[in-house]
C-alpha cells in the first residue's frame, strides 16, 4: 500500500499544533486512524517511522508536535505542561476524526513515555476513543533514578524551583538538557541516554535537547493511573523489561488499573524501540494487530 505524507495545522487556544499525517492510498472508504503523542520534550519526527508502518497497515497515522515544540506555534518554547498537552492531543484527535477518509468511530490514540500516559488520560475523558496504545508509559517518577547522585538531584530540584518561580512572574524559562552528563542538572544522565542523544540529533532535525525545568514539576503532580482506572477503551501497554525511566512494574500498573487493559513485554530499555529495527518491527506488528482487533481489515 502506498503512503502519502500530509501536514496540518490545528488551532489550540492562542497557539497552533503541527500534525504530520501518514495516509494510506488508495482508500475507497473511510477507515481507522491513530493519533500519536511524543514523550517528554519530544517531537513528531521521532514518530514518523512507526506512523508510516501504521499507514502501510491501512490506518491514517497522525504524529503531533505539542504547542511550543517542533513545528508548532506558541510561546514560550520548550515548556512541557501536562494539562496543555492533553488539550493539544484532544484537538489533534478531533481534527483526525473530521477527515473524510477516516471513520470517526474508529480513531485510536497512542503515545510513547509521557505521550503514552497522555493518551490514556485523553481517552478516559473522551469516552469515544476506540483503543489506546501506550509504549513505555510514564506512571510517576521512580523513587531512585539510575545514574543520578544526591548532588545531581539537588541541582535538578534547584533548577525546577527556579524555573517555577520564573513561570509565575512571566520570565523567560530556565532550560536544562533533556539528556546530559552526570554532574549536571538534566532530565536524564546515563550512558544509554547519551547514545540515544546521538541518534536523535542525527535523525530528528525538529528536536531541541533543552527543555524548561518547570515541566518536571508539572509531571510530579500527574497521576495517569487514576485516569487508567476510568478508561473504557481497550488498552495495550508495551513494557520495556530493562527500563529505568518508566520502570516495568509502574508501566504494568496502568494495564492492571484499566478495566480492559493488557500488557506486552519486550527485552529492551526505554530508548530501544526506535533504535533497533527488528524490535520496532515486532512492536509495530503487535500494535497493528491490537488496533485492528475485531475488524476484518482496515
N, C-alpha and C positions, 0 to 999 in steps of 0.2 A: 504494500500500500504506500502510495506517495504521501509525503508530508510537506506542508507549506507553512512557513513561519509568518505570523502576523504580529503587529504591535497595536496596543490600545492604550488610551489614557482614561483613567477612571477618576472622576471628581470625588474628593473627600474633604468636607468642610472647607477650610481655607487653603487647601493644597490639592495635589493630584497624585495618583499612583500609576505607575507604568506596569503594563502586563505584556509578557511575551507569550504568545499563543502558538502552539504547535497543532496544526489542524490536518486530520486525515482527509485525503482525496483519492478517488471520488467518494461522495457521501450522498446517497439517494434519498435519505430520510433523516429526521432529527435523531440523534443518538446520545450516548453517555458522554460525560465530561468530568474532569477532575481539576480542582484549583489547588496549587501547590504553594506552601508558605516556607520561606527560608528560615534558617536558625538565627541566633543572636548576632546582630550586625551583618547578617548575610544578604546576598543579592540574588536576583533571579537567574543570573548567568550560571550560578552553581547548580541550578536545577534543570537546565535546558536539555542535557543529555538524557536524563531519565524521563523528562517530559516528551522527548522525541520517541522514546521507547513506548510510552503510553499511546502516543498518536499512531504509531505503527500498528498497535493492537486495536485501533479503532476509536479511541477516545480523544476528544478535544482536550488538550492539556494546557493550562494557563499557569505560568510562573510569575509570582508577584514580587515587585520591589515595594517595600513599605515606604510611606512618606519619609522624606529626608534621607533616603538611601538610593544608591544606584541611579537609575534613570527617572526616578520620581521627583516631583516638586516638593516644596515645603522647607521651612526653616524653623529652628536651627537644624543643621545637618548632623547625622550620625548619632541621634538620640533615640535609644530604644525605650518605648513606652508601651507596656503590655496592653493597656486599655485602647490606646490609639491604634496599635497594630491589629487588635481584634476588629476594630471598626474598618480598617483597610481591607482585611480579609473578607469581611462581610460585604463590603462594596464590590470587591472582585467577584465574589460568589453571585451577587445579583446581576452583575454585568454579563457573566457567562451564562446564567440562566436565561437571559433575554435574547441570546443569539438564536437566529433562525435555524441553524444546523444542530442545535442542542435540545434534547428532551429535558425540559425544566425539572421533571421529576426524577431524573437520573444523574444528578450532579453530586459528586463526592468531594471531600476535602482531604488533603494530605499535607504533611509537613515534616521537616527534619529538626530535631533538637527542640529549641523553643517553638519553632513553627509547628511541630507535632502537637505540642500542648495547646497552642492557639487554635489549631484545627479542631481539637476536642471541645474546647470551650465555645467556639462559634457554633459548631454543630449542635451542641447541647442546648444552646439558647434558640437556635433557628428551628429545630424540630422537623425540618423537611429535607435535610441533607441525606443522601442515600446511604453512603458509607464513609468511614474515616480510616485513613492510614497514618499512623504516627511512627516515624523512624527515629530511633534512639531519643525518645521524647524527654524533655525536661519535666521533672516532678519534684522540684525543690532542690536546694543546694545540699550536697553531701556534707556531713559533719567535718570530714577531713578531706582535703584536696591533695591528690598526689603531686609531689614536687613543689609544694608551697610551704615554706617555713613560717613560723610565727611572725618573724620580722616582715616577710613578704605580705602576710595577711594584714599586719598593722599598716603597712604602706598603702595597701589597697583600700582598707577601710577609711583611711585619712583622705584618699583621693575621692572616694564616694561621698563622704560627708562634705568635703569642699565643693563638689560639683552640685550636690543637692541644694546647698545654700546659693550657689550661682544661679541655679534654675529659679529659685524663689524670688531673686531680685532682678531676673531678666538678663543676667550677664552671659557672655559667651561661654559655651560648655568647656569644661576641662576634659580633654580627651586622654585616654590611655590606650596602649596597644591591646588589641584583641588577643594577640599571641606575642609574648615577649620572652626575654631571657630571665632565668631565676635571679632574684635580687631586685627586679623592677616591679612597679605597680602595673600589673597586666591581668587581663581576664584569665588567661591560661598561660602557664610557663612550664612546658615539658618538652623533651626531645621529640616525642611523637608530634606535638603541636608545631614544633619548628619545621619538621618535614612537611606537614600539611601546609604551612605558610608558604613554603617554596612552590608547592603545587598550585595553590590558589593564585599566587602572584603571576604564575605563568599562564593560567587559563581563564582568569576572571578579571578582565580589564575594568569592570564597573565597581569592583570591590575595593574598599578602603580599609586598611588594617587598624585604623584608630576608631574608637567609639567613646561617646560621652560616659564618664564613670557613673553618672546618676542612673543609667539603665539597670545596673545591678541592684540598686535599691528598689526599683520597680519590680524586679523579679523576686526579691526577698519576700514580698507580700503576696505573691501569686500562688494559688493552691489549685493546680489543674485537676488533682484527684477529686476535689469536690464537684467539679464540672463533669468528670467522667462518670460519677455516680448518677448523674441526671441525663446521661446520653442515651437517647432512644435508638440511634443508628448502630448497626454492627461496627465494631472497632477492631482493627488489626494493629497490634503494637509489635514493631520489629526491633528486637533487642540485640545489642552487641555484647557478647559474653565477656569481653575484656575491657568494657567501657569504664573509665574512671570519671568521666564528666557527667554522664547520665547513668548512674550505677544500675546494673541489671535488675536488682530487686525493686528499686524505685520505679523503673520503667514497667516492670510486670505488675506493680500495684495498680497502675492505670487500667490495665486489662482486667484485673480482678474486680476493681470497683465498678467498671462498666457492666451494665446488665447483659449486654451482648458482646462482651469483649473476649478476645483471644490473643495469644502472643506467639511469636515465632522467633527462635534464637539463631544467631549466626556467629561463627568463630572469628570475631573481628573486634576492633577498637572503635572509638567514637567517630574517627575520621576515615575509616576504611571503605565505606560503602561506595564512594565516588572515586577512590584511588585505584581500586582493584577491579578491572573489567569483568572478571569471572564472577566475583562476588556481586557486582552491580547487576549482572545479567540474572543471577539467581534471585536476587531481591526483586527485580522487576517482574520476573515470571510469577513469583508468589503474589505480588501486589496486583498484577493484572488479573490473575485467577480470582483473587478476593473481590476486586471491584466489579468483575463481570459475573460473579457467582449468582446463580438463579436465573440467568438470561441465556438464551441460545447463542447470542453473539452481540456485537455492537449494534 
